[in-house]
Amino acid sequence: MSINTVGIIGSGTMGLGIAQVCAQAGKKVVLVKATPGDIERPRGKFVGSLDKAVERGKMEAALRDTIIANITFTDQEEAVADCDLVVESVIEDIEIKKALFNRLEGICRADAILGTNTSTLSVTAMMAVCQHRDRVAGLHFFNPAPVMSLVEIVHGFETSDATLKALNAFCKEIGKAPVLVQDTTGFIVNRLLTPYMLNAIRMLERGTGTIETIDQAMMTGAGLPMGPFALADYIGLDVVIAMSQNIYEDVREGHHAPPHTLVRLVQLGYLGRKTGKGFYDYSAKPPVGNPALVHPVI
Ligand code: 3HC
């Protein structure tokens, strides 16, 4: 089966990024805002970021226009009825995702593939609420989606070979490098990356180093593009804590539970870049470590 039209449910960072990748590769995209609110907000954000790329000479104006022309923005889930593939990228809440899969089965064609961009939740749990379970799979993109080549194709318990093959071909068509992974909490990347970020936070709490020194050490000593605190802020601390909770829930090993400092930052609404403050304070230029965390919390 070839995939030419893609429905994306959720217009957050990942939903918009996935939409860009697909539209840029010539796919027709229907982007659905999943929560109530003005559709012009995500649309404006999306167009604004493409405009900025054009202004900075990173993108041809013609490509921007093609991308925009290939995407229909809507707040109506029913608009994905004719899509060959629908990818959900809504909040990391299994009950919300299960209810969405249930509704999508009623909306989509019987041969459409239903994918989830979940970071750590069970694809099989979402599949379980569906009648046609063979066409459900994980399709996990990485942030920023237009830049990161990896897509984890997640094999749920009853995902068919035909679905996996179609997704593999689709990923290649949109310029991504897919890997196949079994449905285990966190798949490959987040299962390794989440404990790494949690360990860095515990290192900060022990006073081993500061936010800046730990980040700098991992960049210059391990050759990473960002240190663990910059990365956590970039991903979003609400997402990092959800990943930690989901992995902990699965394995029940204490070192996977969210550290104290992460819990406190999320309680305060300091979610990283998107709120202007997390481990770093982005209102300062250049960003500095959150003053509340300069002295180790424990
Ligand atoms: N959209 C499109 N392009 C972008 C972009 C975006 N949001 N952000 C950066 N870029 C492009 C830039 O235009 C630039 O392109 P060019 O090389 O053609 O000029 C290139 O990416 C590099 O960007 P910058 O020079 O502005 O900045 P950096 O060199 O610092 O790179 C970064 C930024 C790509 C974010 C880099 O720091 C990086 O790779 N960081 C690690 C990101 C990472 O690990 N992501 C995975 C997180 S885990 C995840 O997503 C899973 C989820 O389930 C939680």
Residues whose N, C-alpha, C, O or C-beta is under 5 A from the ligand:
A	BS01	3HC	K58 S119 F141 F142 N143 P144 P146 V147 P225 M226 I235
